[in-house]
Structure formats: structure tokens, C-alpha cells
Amino acid sequence: MKNFIKLISTFLVLLSVFSCQEKDQLIYKNQELSIEERVDDLMSRMTLEEKIGQMNQYNGFWNVTGPSPIQGDAAKKYKDLRKGYVGSMLNVRGVEEVKAVQKIAVEETRLGIPLIIGFDVIHGYETLSPIPLAEAASWDLEAIQKSAEMAALEASAVGINWTFAPMVDVSRDARWGRVMEGAGEDTYLGSKIAYARVKGFQGDDLSKENTIVACAKHFAGYGFAESGRDYNTVDVGTSTLYNIIFPPFQASIEAGVKTFMNSFNELNGVPATGNKFLQRDVLKRDWNFDGFVVSDWGSIAEMIAHGHAKDLSHATEIAIKAGSDMDMESYAYVDELAKLVKSGKIQETLIDDAAKRILKVKFQLGLFDDPYKYCNKEREEKTLGSKEIMDASLDIAKKSIVLLKNDDNILPLKKEGQNIAVIGALASDKTSPLGSWRIAAKDSTAVSVLEGLSVYKGNKITYAKGTELVLGTPDFTTEVKINTTDKSGFAEAKSIAKNADVVIMVLGEHGFQSGEGRSRTELDLPGLQQELLEEVYKVNTNIVLVLNNGRPLTLGWADAHIPSILECWQLGTQSGNAIAQVLYGDYNPSGKLPMSFPRSVGQLPLYYNYKNTGRPTLPGKDIVFWSHYQDEKNSALYPFGHGLSYTEFAYENLKVKQEGKNFVVKIDVKNTGKVTGKEVVQMYIQDVFASVTRPVKELKGFKMVSLLPNEEKTIKFTLSDKELGFYNNQGNFVVEPGKFKVFIGGSSQTVIETSFEIYE
Ligand code: BGC
């Protein structure tokens, strides 16, 4: 008997060795072979349902970033996971959580295909950098790329290998809460930033353990939601689509982005998720995109509410035909797609194409060679909040601050002997500066303004809240309730302000007042903050207004009365340190607005690159028939590209010279002030007349220059066809002869200009 047992166990060992060897010899497991060969081999072994499984993405069981149709249906998710019917999960995070689901996919399913793990790493994971709109204000592509690199480093250490970023939606409407998540109103700046962010996340080698897959979103038009109301209808023509909305997506592809996310909105009557023109014709055919497209959260099912699909099966059919490869949380592909193939409504080749695209990215990540490569507990502990990540976060935070106004050089603050009153609930807030999209960051982990200021010991600081900004503890999914009644703190604020040398008022929006689903119709300082500002001003006019906000605000009163205004957005974990260093002049502000600040909400959408119209100017005294408002100027209060420094810059000698087909533009920039400073030199052009009218100005180049006092440098730009041409209404890129103007300066409105001609 003993011998028999021994024999059996030897047989079992041999069998397992043999089957292991056989498994190792599977072509798709062979690292020596090309990814194409490995994908083809794997595909040949997969059933229809397993292929569809790759196209199914489930939310994890811990965080929800959208309305889940089957909230908490963990049993179904686990069951599908075990069958190999899940290709990706989102919002699963932390080495232990990720390992647990990955283990099921790899060790319990028939083919052991690893999951790709997605997460909204929008401006960092646990250590947060400034909100993306703030980072865009740095105009510093190197720092922006570094910030994405650090986000990838931290996220990859906790099991994540795919971020749903960058959001590259151009938006001209500050009412839309998601402007905080993008790069602002300009397509050229947005394209450069999209490129930098994709490079930062993905690096040059995706198979490294510290790089993650990026996702250009939301394709397309989401930033043009009517009236700035989130998820609202989008109706734009070819010119806007091709010249304004598309370029940052194209730049993402140039940077090698592996995934796209489609969008909640309809575009000209067809929901983006079911839009064949966008996904198959433009993205996959014209632009040759070979990665995959994930739907937005539940956006396949939402085509029913849009009035485009009659039921879930119909929505599924539309989505797959239109080129949506992966279904995020609609339960559409996993439950409907196989039936559609079997009934002959959908050709299996569409499934093959989608599944292949997804598998390819998993191979590129190296997941088949080591599915647990992002699941190293030691690395997780070492990386989260590391010094390298914190330092980069502080660096970009300083660079993101924009000095809007600085009359009488109130700033920088004197370092000694001052009595400084700090006022405002946001001054002591350690959560709000984290901004929106901060799922993994813990509350109260930002450095507050008060904490940042306390590093400087030479002045006396007193603090009063003045008024609470919000009621309760807002979170990611619920409405933020603003305090509009309790003024009990006003008296204390006024009393500390009265005897102060300088008053620093930290006002603005709560961190959750912008972001998804957070549109506003008023853009003033929320709640009682405006009243508080005016009350304090009555007792002391020497005020520095420090703004924390996720979007442009209307600041007419403040601009007319407050001598110094510093736009500090929501700067992330290192917020207070960055603000204090700028207030004290240890960092000379260099940021420039990536979005126009309106005078009034009624001006929106507002943008610097508008069209002239046939009636751009006042035709005569008091004549009404021109393009204007009766009650407000047309211009922005603070225009795109605006931002001051503690020094000043002079621009002269603007020259244009033709060199071959290109035009070389040169300008001398001099630091005329007393301290070293950095300036973003901006070049705009205007194609004065064209077959399709062109904007009055378009950014076509910018360079950051650092100058010592009295130092002067010549800055050179080149204008080639790429900058001089545009897409006509047939979607063709053309360069048309005629007159062009060139403008150079330190903002879109403070420029000097010259012109040149392109001859036929
Ligand atoms: C957002 C996406 C996000 C997704 C997953 C959606 O609500 O629109 O941008 O990536 O949720 O969290």
C-alpha cells in the first residue's frame, strides 16, 4: 500500500512537471517571441466569451467614481472574474487588493490572462501635485512631465498600471467643473501639455515597473458641454472640432498614448460612445491609432437615456460597431455581446480586433511575463510619499502660482517685524487644497497656508477664520453645502485685521466645488467670503488676496480694490509651503493663466482666440450695432497668458525673416527690474483672411526664459506650415497665402506686433 501511494505521488509530480513544461512552452508565454505572435497565439486559444471578457471592465468593490448600475454586486463580479470574463478592473488599489484580484485572473482562470488595473491618477495618487489646470499655469513642460512621472511612480508601486489621464479636453467655459482637470482653453498649449503628460506617465518603456499606461480622454468634445453644464449636449462644427478639439488628442498619439477614453456627451446628435466617425474613421483610420478605446463610466448604457439606443442590446451593438473596445461598468459587453455575435448582428472580427488591441497593451506592460510586477509590498511602502515625490510636488506647486495683481509691490512680504493677519477658512484647511480627483489621498494631508507661513519665524501671525466656507464634510460623491448664513466670525476677523501691517485673506472654492458633476452658474467667491472681504477691507486696505480655486472666478470687486492678488488654485499636498515661498519671495512667481478670467458669467464661453465678426468695433459715438454687451466689456478681466512677476520684462526688436519655406521670428527680452525672474515669452499669429475665418490670435509658440536683473536675451521661434496652416471645413489641412500678423509678449493682450506675407 505504502509503495502504491509512493508510485501515485511520483506519477502526480511527474504529471505536474510535464504540464508545467507544456504551459511554459505555450507560444503566448514565450518572451522570446514578438508581441504580435504572442497575441495571435493567445487569441487562437480563446473562446468567444473569453475574448469578450477582455473587453469587460468592472469597478472594484471599494471605491465608486460613478453611479454603478449594479452597486455592490460583488458576487457577479467575482464569478465573472473566475470565468475569465473580466479584462480590467478600476478603483482596485494597494498591493494587497490588486494582488488578490490579479491572483484570481492569473491562477484561477483557464488561460491565466492578467488584468490591467485602471485608476484615475489625475494629479498624483496619494501624494498630490496641483490640479491639472494649475499645472498648466506653469507653462513648464518639463515640470509637468516630471509631475506625471512621479504620479506613475507612486501609482505603479500600489499595483496600478493604467491611469485615466491626461484629460485633454479644451474648454472655454469656466462654469464647467471639469476645467480643473484639463489644460485650459488653448489647443496649442493643451497639445504640448498632453504630450508631456503622456510621456511622463508612460516613459519610453512601458515594460518598466515604474511606468503606466496613459489614456487620452474624453474623445471628443466633452469640454464644449452647452452652458458649461456637465454631461450636456455638444454641437460643434468641423472647424472647431479639427482645429480646437482634436489637436491635443493627436499630440497624445504622437507621444505614444496606448489608450483613449470616449465620452459621456453626444457630439452633433450622436453620443461619442456610439460615434463611428470619431472612433473608427478619425481615430483608428485617419490617425492610425493602434491602442484601445475604453468607454466612460456606464456610457454605453447611457446611450439609452440619450435617446440613441432602444435597449442595452442595441446600445452594445452601436458601441462595438462604432469602435468602443472596452466597456466600463455598463455590463453591456459581458451580458449582451455574445448573443449579438451568435445572432449574426455583430461579426466576430469586431470582437477579435478589440480583444487583440487590449491584449497587446497587456503584453507591452509586461503583465504576461510577470503579472505581479506592480505588487511589491516593500516597494509600495518605500515609494508612497517618498522625498523624491514630495519634492517634485512642491516644485510644480510653486511654478503653478500666478500673480494676478501687485500694486505698490506689496509682495513679496517682508521677512521680519511685520504683524500679519491671516483670514479665511481655507487658510487653515488641510484637505481642500488637495482639490478634486484625489480618491487615494487621505484627508488633512495637505500643508495648509498657515503651516506654510509658520516656517518663516520673523513675523507675528494672527489668524481668524472669519467664516466657515462649507457646512459638514463634503466628499467626492455628494453636493457641497455652502455656508450662507453664519457670520459670527466676522468681528474677530476685523479686529485682527485692524492693527495688522498686512492682511492675507485666503479665499476661494472648496476643493470639491470643481470636478465632475460640479458645474456652477455663479463664479464669484462662494458663500459669505465676498462680504467678509469687503468688511475686512473697511478696516485695512493693505490686503493680499490668496485664491484657492479650481476654475477661473469673477473677481471684479477684488480687482478694483485689493492691491495684490495671487492665484494659487488647489496646489496639492505641498500647497502651503509653495504659497508661503512665493509670498515671501523665495520663489519669484512665473505662472501664466491657461484660461481667461471673465468679468461676468454672462460673457461665457470666453476665450482669447475668438473670431473678429463682421462688426468688431464701435462704429460711431453711442451706436449700438456692433458685437458687444450693453453692460460689460467684451474683454477678459485677466486674459489668457497673463501673469506678473516680482520683476519686469521689456520686449523690443520684433523681427520676422523668411528662411526657405519657414519664417523665423526674433525678439529681445530684457529683465528691467531688480530681481532675477522667469518669463514665459508667448508668440501668437493671425491669418488675417482665409477661406474659413481664423481667430484674431492663436498661440503658436512659447519659451520660458530666466533673466538676471538687466540681462537681455534674444528669443527665436520658427513658423512652419504646421503653425501657419489650419483644417478647412472638409477636414483637410491647408496653408493659404496672404497676410499674417505675429504678436509677441508676456500675455495674449500685452504684445507687440509685426506682419509678413505668404505669396502664392
Ligand atoms: C469620468 C472619467 C473617469 C471615470 C472612471 C467617469 O465618471 O468621466 O473621466 O475616468 O469616471 O472613474
Boltz pocket constraint, residues with backbone or C-beta under 6 A from the ligand:
constraints:
  - pocket:
      binder: B
      contacts: [[A, 65], [A, 66], [A, 90], [A, 120], [A, 164], [A, 217], [A, 296], [A, 297], [A, 516]]
      max_distance: 6.0
